[in-house]
Amino acid sequence: MGSFFGDLGNGIKSVFKGPASKDNLFNLDNRVPLKNAIPFGIQHVLAMFAANITPIIIVFSVLGLLGTDFAIYSMLGALFMAGVGTIIQLLIGARLPIVIGTSFTFVPIFVTIGLSAGGGEAAYYTIMGSIIVGGLFATIFSLFYRWWGRIIKPIVPAIVVLGIGLSLLASGANSFFGGTSVITNVIQTGETGTGVAYYWYIIVAVVTIVAALLWSLLIKGVWKNINIIVGIIVGYIVSCCIPGMVDFSGLTIDSAALVGPHGVFDYPHILDVTKLIFSPVPCVLTSVCFICAVIEAIGDTTALAVSGLNRNPTPRELGGALAFDGINSTIGALFGALPLTTFSQNVGIVAQTKVVNRFTIFIGAMFLLIASFFPPIANFIYSIPDVVIGGTMVILFGSIAVIGMKSISEIGWTDKNIMITAISVCLGFGITIANVTIGDHVALSVTLFKSLGVDWLGDLLSNNVLNMFILAFILSWALPEDMHISLFHKKENN
């Protein structure tokens, strides 16, 4: 701990050192001119903005609280803690260009907990209580990384990065084709449900990705690296020209109540701590999920350092990233936010742009903080259609999977590593996409465990990153370094 906090002052000062230079965009430390830092910082934020509230929408829909003050303040709390958590990681924790956001890892477990608790306010306070306990557990667990991290062989984080990329592919493709709501309506009714012909969604997605690619190809210098934000802007402008594609209802301001969730100004609220429920089973299940989040954070941090800095993260950087993820989630729960962890979208941007400057990401984090106090800003960003975000996400998410492959390649495609990768991908990732047809019903294979009465096991097995980590870790120790072992080796020598 002494070494962790020993250079705390220098670690913070190095972010704001001058003179400001645009060349510092590709360095961890020192300032960048605001004319460069603002667009590049906001680009990191825009990539995760919509995804930051999607888990909240899913969970609060199950709880029957979507649209209530509980959900609204959870969203404000998520924005606020995403900004605070990012700043903490930049200055104190990992000291890497990490962006914090609401994690999807916990959604299945929270749905199970919410249904078991009967939904409503009781389920809400049960989930928040479990997050506080789980976050503290993750923090303590992460503090010992310098010891347990030694038994993780290099191939394991590389497999985890590949797993994170694979886990995001479906989400990116889903958004590219219009998002869950639009796709569901088209499948069920043949209509989008918005009054817009479906081919327009495909056109906007293609325009978005083409705009991002063309900007990257045609623009020279540092400005070529804002291709993601350019793609989003172009896609949003085009979608605004198509009546019905953009939902502007959230931009309505209640003039009678300028202060409040529907007004101009509001602020994150601390929940009623006297109502928190600390049920043993939910706390245990959430703590197990936090272990999954720790593993994902290892992969994200590794991919970030490899893609942006051309090196592996140091033990101090990894330890800081893991420990403060837990702390951020515990504090965030007090504001009604779901767990916040390192965001993979940010890793994809770093892989594409090589922008790793902490001052730049600090500017983006300040934008998140401001948005948490001014609902119209957040509502404007939320109005960006899924299809626009999807047009850029397919680039970013694919990049993460490629980084994982590249990392494995750099470690070496030995027979052992090929076997570890093959089994981890086919079984660890495969079990999350395998299905069986029962009449007209398609059931994921993990529902087998739910049918046997072990819902929690089915939910955990739906996390391909955890599956791939466990398999890669076990195989990295179980398999011999020399895979060419012959049962007749001694006989041949004779």
N, C-alpha and C positions, 0 to 999 in steps of 0.2 A: 504493500500500500504506500510505503514511503516513496518508492520509485515512481509510483503512479502520480502522486500529487507533488513530487519534488520539483518538476519543471512546469507546474500549472500556469504560473504567470507568463513564462516565455511562450508557452503553447497558445495562450490567448492573444498576447501582444503580436505574435508572428502573423496573425490573420489580418491585422490592421496596419502593418508596416507600409511605409511609402518609400519612394514615390510610386504613384499609381501608374501601371503600364498594362496595355492590352495583352502583352506577351505573357503576363502573369496568369492569364486564363488557363494556361496549361501547367501551372505550378500550384502546389498546395497552398503556399503562403503568399503574403503581400497583397496589397490592394490592387483593384482593377478600376479604371475610370467608370463612373456610374453609367455613362452612355453605353458601355459594354456590359457592365455587371447587371443592370436592370433587365434587359431582354434575355440574357443567358440565364439569369437566376429565375425569372418567371417561367422560362421554358421548362426548367426542372419541376416547377410547381404545377404547371398546366397538365403535364403528363400524368400526374397522380391525382388531380383534383376530383374527378368524377369517381375514380376507384376508391377514394378516401371515404366516401359515404355509402357506397354500394353495400358493404357488409351491414351497415346500420339499417338500410332500407329492408334488407332480407330478414334480419333478426327481429326488428320492431314490427314487421308485417306479421310474423309468426306470433309475436306477443300480443298483437291486437292494439298496438300503441302507435302505429304509424300515423303521422299527422297531429299527434298530441304534443304537449309541451315537453314530454319526456324525450321524444324523438328529435324535436327541433333543437333542444339544448344539448342533446347528445351530438348532433351535427356541429353545433357551434363549439362544443368542447373538443371534438375531434380536430377541427381546424386549429383551435387554439393550441392544443397539445402537440399537433403536428409541427407547428411553428416553434414552440418551446423545445420540444424534443429534438428537432433538427439542430437548433442553436446549441443545445447541450452536447449533442454528439460532435458538432463542429469544433467547439471550444474546449470541452472537458473530456468527453467520452472517447470515441475512436480517433477524433481529430482527422477524420477523413470526410470527403464530400458526400456524406450520407443524408438522405432525406427520409423522414419518418412519416408513416401513414398507417391507417387502420388496416389490420391484418385480416385476410380471408381465411387463415388457418383455423380460426376459432368458430367459424360460422356453423359447421355441422354440430359441434358439441353444444353451442349455445341454443341451437334449435331444439336439440334433445332436452337440454335443461329447461328451456322455456316451456315446452310441452308438458314435461313432467311436473313442473310447478304450477300448471294450470293457466299460464299466460298472465297478462295484466301486470299490475304494479308489483305483486309479490314475486313474479318471475324476474322482473326488471331488477329488483333489489337483491335477488338471489344471484343473478349473473354478475352484478357489480361487486358483490361481496366476494365471489369466487375470483374475480379479476384481481382484486386487492391482494388476496392470499397468493394467487398464482404468480403475480408480478414480484412479490417479495421472495417467493421461492426461487424464481428464475434469477433474481439478483444475487441471492446467496450462492446458488449453484454456479453462476457465471464467475463469481469471485475466485473460484478454485480452478479456473480454466488452465492456469499455468501448470497444474498438476494433471488433470484429466485430459488436457489437450495434447499431452505428449504421446498418448496411446492412439491418437488419430493419425493414420498414415496419409501421405500426400494424395493418394488416389481418392480418398474418401471425400474431401471438400470438392474436388473436381467433379465427382459423381453427383454431389449435392447441387452444384451450380447447373449441371446438365439437367437434373431433376426439376429445378426451379424453372428453367427455360421451357421444359416440356410441359410443366403444369400450367404455364401461362398461355401456351399456344391456343388452346380452346377458347380462352377468354378473348384473346386478340382477334381470332377468326369470328367469334360470335359478335363482337362489336363491329367488325368490318362489314358483316352482312345485316346490320341494322339494330343489333341488340336483342335481348331476350324477349321483350314485349312485342316488338315488331315481328320477329321471326315466328313466335308462337301464334300471333294473329294470322299471319300468312298461311301457316300450316293448317290451322283449324278452320279458317273462313275464306282463305284466298285473298284477303284484304289486309292492309297494314294496320288498320284501326285508327289511322290518323287522317284518312282521306287522301293521302299521297300515294300515287302509284309506286309499287315496290321498285321498279327499275330506277327511279330517282335516287333511292338509297344506294344502289350499286354505283350509279354515276358519281354521287358525292364522295363515296369511299375511294373510287378510282382517281377522281380529281385531287383529293387530299394527298394520296400517296404519290401521285405524279408530281404535284407541286413540291412536295418535300424532296423528291429525288432530283427534280430539275434544279431547284435552288442549290442543292448540294453539288451538282455537277457544273453549273454555270457560274456561280459566285465564287470569287477568289478571296483568299485571306481568312481572317477569323470569322467573318460574318457568314461564311458558308455553313458554319456549325449551328446556326439557329434554324436549320431546315425543319425541325420538328414543329416549332412555334409557327413558322411560315405556313407549313402544311395545314395546321389547325386553323389559322386565320383565313386562309383561302377556302378551306372546306366549310367554315362557319359562314362566310360571306355568301357562298353559293347556296348553302342550305337555307339561309334567310331569304333568298330570292324565290324559294319554292314554298308557296303558301301551305301552312300546316305542318311543315317538317320541324320547325323550332317551336317549342312550347314556351311562350312568353308569360304564362300565367303567374309564374313565381316571381316575376319582376314587378308585380303590382305592389305599391306602397300604400299602407293604411295611413292616410293623412290625419286621421283622428288620433292616432297613437304612433307618434314619430319614434318613441322609444319602445322597443319590444321586438319580438321575432318577425313581425310583419311590418315593422317601421324602418326608419333609416339607421337607427343605432340600437345596439343591444350588446350584451356581454355574456360570456360563459358563466353559468350558475353552478355553484357547488350543491350537490344533492343533499338530501336530508340523511345525514349519517346515522341518525338514530333508527332508521328503518332498514339499514343494511342487514342482510340475512347471510350467515356463514354456515351453510349446510355442508356437512363433510363430503358427501359424494360429489356434488358440483365442484367443490374446491379441489378435490383430488383430480377429477377429469380435466379441469381447466389448467391445473399445474402440469399435467402430462402434456397438454397442448402447448404449454409454454416451453417444454423441452423441444417440441417440434419447431417452435419459433426460434429457439436458440440455434438449432441445426440450420434452419434457413438463413439466420443472420450470419452464421459462419460462411455459408455459401455466397450470400450477397456481398459480404465484406471482402471475401477472397476474390470474387469476380470483379469487384470495384477496383481493388488494388492491382490485379493482373491487367485489366483492360485499360485503366487510366494511368497507372504508375509503372507498369511493366515489371512488377515484383509482387511477391506474396506479402500479405499483411504481417506486421510484427506481432508478437504475443501481446504487447501492450495495446496495440490498436484493436486486436480481436477482443481482448478482455474488456476494454472500455466500451466497445460496441455492444457486447453481450450484456454487461452489467447494467448499462443505462437504458437498454431496451426494457428491462424489467421495471426499473424505477419509473420510466416514462409511463408505462401502462398502469402502474399502481396509482400514480398521481392523476393520470387521465380518468381513471374510474371515479375519482372524487368529483369530476366534472361530468359524469355520465357517459364518458367515451368508452368505446370498445378498445381492446388491446392495440397498442401502436408499436410497430416494429419497423425495421429497415425495409424500404420499399424497393422492390425489384425494378419497377419502371425507371427509377433513377439510375440503376446499374446499366440499363439499356442505353440511356442517353449518354452516359459517360463512355460507353463502348463505341458509340457512334461519333461523338464530338471530341472526345479526349479532354473536355473541360473539367478540371478537377479542383479549381480554385475555391478555397473555403470562403473567402470574402464574397464571391459571387453567389454561392449557395446561401450564405447568410442573408443577402438581399432578398432572395426568394423566400426564405423563412420569414422575414419581416412582412412580406406580402401576405403570407398565411395568417400571421397574427392580426394584421389590419383587417383581413376578410372576416375574421371571427368576431369583430366588433361592428362590422357594417354588413348586415344581411344582404343588401342589394348587390354587393360585389360578389359574394358567394353565390347568390341566386343567378347572377349573370353567367358565371362560369359553369354552373350546373345546367344552364340552358343549352350548352353545347351538345348536340346529338351524339349518341353512342357511335354512330357510323363515322363521324368525323374523328373522334378519338381512335376508333378502330383503324382508320386509315394510316395512322402513325404507329399504333401499338404493334402491328404486325412486323414492322421494322425493328422496334425495340425488343420485343419479346423473342423474336427469332435470333437477335444478336446475343441474348443471354445463353440460349442453347448452344450457339456456335462457340461462345467463350468457354463453356464447359468442355466441348469437344477439343478445343484448342489446348486447354489445360491438361486434359488426359494425354493428348499427343505429346506435349512437352515433357510430361512425366515419363512417357515411353509406352509404346504399344507392345509390351511384353505379353507372352502367352497368359501370364497371370492377370495382368490388367485387362486384357481382352475378355477373359472369362468373368472377371468381376463386373465389368461394364455390361456384358451381355446378359448376365443373370439379373443384375440390378435394374436394367431397363425393361427386360422382358417380363420379369416377375413383379418387381417393385412398382414400375409404372403400369405394366400390363394389367395388374389386378384392378386398377382404378378405371380402366376403360373396357374391360371384358364385360360381356353381357350374355344373357341367355334369353331366348324367346319363349314366352309362356302364352300361347294363344296369340292375341294381338298385343300383349304386354311385354315390354322389354325391361328386364330388371338387371341392375348392376350386380356383379357377382358379390359385392360386399353386403348386399341385402340378405345373402345366405346367413351371415352371422346374426343379422337382426332377426331373422326368422327363428334362430335358435335361442333368442332371448338375450343376446349379448350386444345390445345396440351400441354400447360404447366402443366395442371392438370394431364393429362395422364402420363407425365414424372415424376411428383412428386409421383404419386401413384405407380409408378414402383419401388419405394424405400421401401422395406418391413420394414427396420429398422425404418424409419420415421412413417410408418403406425402403426407399433406395439407400438412405443413410444406414439403416440397420443391416441390410444385406451387404452393402459395401464394407461396412466396418467388420462384420463377422468374417466375410470371405478374405479380407485383407490380412487377417491373422490366421485363418484356418487353412488357406491354400499355401503350399510351399512356393518359395521364390522360383525354384526350378520345377516347372510343370512337366518336364520330361523324366518322370520317375518310372522305371521299369520294374515289374515284379520279378523279372528274370535277370536283373542287373548283376547279381553276384554270380549266377550261373554262367553268364556271358563272359565274365572276367576269368572264370576258370577255364 
